[in-house]
Amino acid sequence: MTTSSARSLEGKVSAISGRTLGRLAIASVVYYVLAVLAMHLVQPELDPLAVPMSVYVLGAYGSVMTTTFFVLCAGILGVGFGLIQTLPRTGAIKVAFWVTLIASAGFLIAGVFPTDWPPPMRSTSSQLHVLGGLLAFPSMIIATCLFSLKFRRDGYWRRVSGIALTLSACVFAAYIMGIFFVAAQFGFIGLVQRLFLALLFAWMILVGLHLNRAPRAM
């Protein structure tokens, strides 16, 4: 996404209220959770401790799982655009906003290109899927940390800054745990991925709820 196209999109989204963007973030999380729970029910043969959620795309109801990537992409955009409307546009906030765009693009790529299972990667599609994850997950860690740090300096967001910063730190810790588990071949990547997303979703819901009444930045 070029700078000019991003600014054009930002101009269009700025007409949407923070309440709407907050509800979009919450709705995306609810949809994702319900869809994943359904996948666990219809494909009980997959071990949730070991199998990443992307693998459910390969099953009989894979189209449902595929939609979760696009819905989550929209929810992350809701968070990014909602927060940049309500927080002073400092350098850190602009960086946080841009990395949310990168994260949303990462989830979009991961949704378009399904993974291979079991490993190793055998197709270009799987390699692009991994690339999408490498864009999405670290970017969301950076975004949650930067936004949460800046909450402390804003009169409206200060009330949730402690919880938001704790959640963002836990998201980062879960990601590091995932890297360690993969390197050590512990075989619990599915569990760690679910933990990472659960913490990220908690942060998104917290932000979404407070976007409902957040004043626009002057």
C-alpha positions in Angstrom: 0.0 0.0 0.0 1.5 3.3 -1.1 1.6 6.4 1.1 -0.9 8.2 -1.1 -3.4 5.3 -1.2 -3.1 4.9 2.6 -3.8 8.6 3.1 -6.8 8.3 0.7 -8.1 5.4 2.7 -7.5 7.2 5.9 -9.5 10.1 4.7 -12.5 7.9 3.8 -12.3 6.0 7.1 -12.1 9.2 9.1 -15.7 9.8 8.3 -16.6 6.6 10.3 -17.1 7.1 14.0 -14.9 5.6 16.6 -17.9 3.8 17.9 -18.4 2.0 14.6 -14.7 1.2 14.3 -14.7 -0.1 17.9 -17.7 -2.3 17.2 -16.0 -3.6 14.0 -13.0 -4.7 16.1 -15.1 -6.4 18.7 -17.3 -8.1 16.0 -14.2 -9.4 14.2 -13.0 -11.1 17.4 -16.4 -12.6 18.2 -16.7 -14.0 14.7 -13.2 -15.4 14.8 -13.7 -17.1 18.1 -17.0 -18.6 17.1 -15.7 -19.9 13.8 -12.6 -21.5 15.5 -14.8 -23.1 18.1 -16.9 -24.5 15.3 -13.8 -25.8 13.5 -12.8 -27.7 16.7 -16.2 -29.3 16.9 -16.4 -30.4 13.2 -12.7 -31.6 13.0 -12.1 -33.2 16.4 -9.3 -35.4 14.9 -7.0 -32.3 14.9 -5.1 -31.9 18.1 -5.5 -28.2 19.2 -2.3 -28.4 21.2 -0.2 -29.2 18.2 -2.1 -28.0 15.1 -2.1 -24.3 14.1 -5.5 -22.9 13.4 -4.5 -22.3 9.7 -4.7 -26.0 9.2 -8.5 -26.0 9.6 -8.5 -24.2 6.2 -7.7 -27.6 4.6 -10.7 -29.4 6.0 -14.2 -29.9 4.7 -15.3 -26.6 6.2 -12.2 -24.7 5.3 -14.0 -21.9 3.6 -15.4 -20.9 7.0 -11.9 -20.7 8.5 -10.7 -18.8 5.5 -13.2 -16.0 6.2 -11.7 -15.5 9.6 -8.5 -14.1 8.1 -10.4 -11.4 6.2 -12.6 -10.6 9.1 -9.6 -10.2 11.4 -8.0 -8.0 8.8 -11.0 -5.7 9.0 -11.0 -5.7 12.8 -7.4 -4.7 12.9 -8.0 -1.9 10.5 -10.8 -0.8 12.8 -8.4 -0.7 15.7 -5.8 1.2 13.8 -8.1 3.8 12.3 -10.0 4.2 15.5 -7.0 4.9 17.6 -5.3 7.3 15.2 -8.6 9.3 15.2 -8.7 9.5 19.0 -5.0 9.8 20.0 -2.6 12.8 19.3 -0.7 12.0 16.1 2.8 11.7 17.6 5.6 9.9 15.8 4.9 6.7 17.8 1.2 6.8 17.1 1.9 7.1 13.4 4.3 4.2 13.5 1.7 2.1 15.4 -0.9 3.0 12.8 1.3 2.0 9.9 2.2 -1.3 11.5 -1.5 -2.1 11.9 -1.8 -1.7 8.2 1.1 -4.1 7.7 -0.5 -6.5 10.1 -3.8 -6.4 8.3 -2.0 -7.0 5.0 -0.3 -10.0 6.6 -3.5 -11.6 7.7 -4.9 -10.9 4.2 -2.0 -12.7 2.6 -2.3 -15.6 5.0 -6.0 -15.9 4.1 -5.5 -15.8 0.4 -2.7 -18.4 0.5 -3.4 -21.6 2.5 -0.7 -23.5 4.3 0.6 -27.0 3.8 0.1 -29.7 6.5 2.0 -31.6 7.8 5.4 -29.9 7.5 7.6 -29.3 5.7 6.4 -26.5 3.4 6.0 -27.9 -0.1 4.3 -25.1 -2.0 4.6 -21.5 -2.8 1.2 -20.9 -1.3 2.5 -22.2 2.1 5.5 -20.0 1.9 3.4 -17.0 1.3 1.1 -18.0 4.1 4.1 -18.1 6.4 5.2 -14.7 5.1 1.8 -13.3 5.9 2.2 -14.6 9.5 5.7 -13.1 9.8 4.2 -9.7 8.8 1.0 -9.9 10.9 2.2 -11.2 14.3 5.3 -9.1 15.0 3.5 -6.0 13.6 0.6 -6.5 16.0 3.1 -6.8 18.9 4.7 -3.5 17.9 1.3 -1.8 17.5 -0.2 -3.0 20.8 2.9 -2.0 22.7 3.2 1.5 21.1 -0.5 2.3 21.4 -0.6 1.1 25.0 2.4 3.1 26.0 0.8 6.2 24.6 -2.5 5.5 26.4 -0.8 6.7 29.6 -0.4 10.2 28.2 -4.0 10.7 27.2 -6.7 11.7 29.6 -9.4 9.4 28.2 -7.2 6.3 27.5 -5.2 6.6 30.7 -7.8 4.6 32.6 -7.1 1.5 30.6 -3.4 2.0 30.0 -2.3 -0.4 32.8 -4.4 -3.3 31.5 -3.6 -2.5 27.9 0.2 -2.5 28.6 0.0 -5.7 30.6 -1.9 -7.4 27.8 0.6 -6.2 25.2 3.5 -7.4 27.2 1.8 -10.8 27.5 1.2 -10.9 23.7 4.9 -10.3 23.2 5.8 -13.0 25.8 3.5 -15.5 24.1 5.2 -14.8 20.7 8.7 -15.4 22.2 7.4 -18.6 23.8 6.2 -19.7 20.4 9.6 -19.1 18.8 11.2 -21.1 21.6 8.8 -24.0 21.2 9.3 -24.1 17.5 13.1 -24.0 17.9 13.0 -26.7 20.6 10.5 -28.8 18.7 8.2 -29.1 21.7 5.2 -29.7 19.5 2.8 -27.3 21.3 2.7 -24.6 18.6 -1.1 -24.9 18.4 -1.5 -24.1 22.1 1.0 -21.2 22.0 -0.7 -19.7 18.9 -4.1 -19.9 20.6 -2.7 -18.2 23.7 -1.1 -15.4 21.6 -4.4 -14.8 19.8 -6.5 -14.9 23.0 -4.3 -12.2 24.6 -4.3 -10.1 21.4 -8.1 -10.5 21.2 -8.5 -9.4 24.8 -6.5 -6.2 23.9 -8.6 -5.6 20.8 -11.9 -6.0 22.8 -10.6 -3.6 25.5 -9.7 -1.0 22.8 -13.0 -1.6 20.9 -15.1 -1.0 24.0 -13.3 2.2 24.8 -13.5 3.5 21.2 -17.3 3.6 21.7 -17.0 6.8 23.7 -13.5 8.1 22.8 -13.4 11.8 21.7 -11.6 12.6 18.5 -8.1 14.0 18.9 -7.9 17.7 18.4 
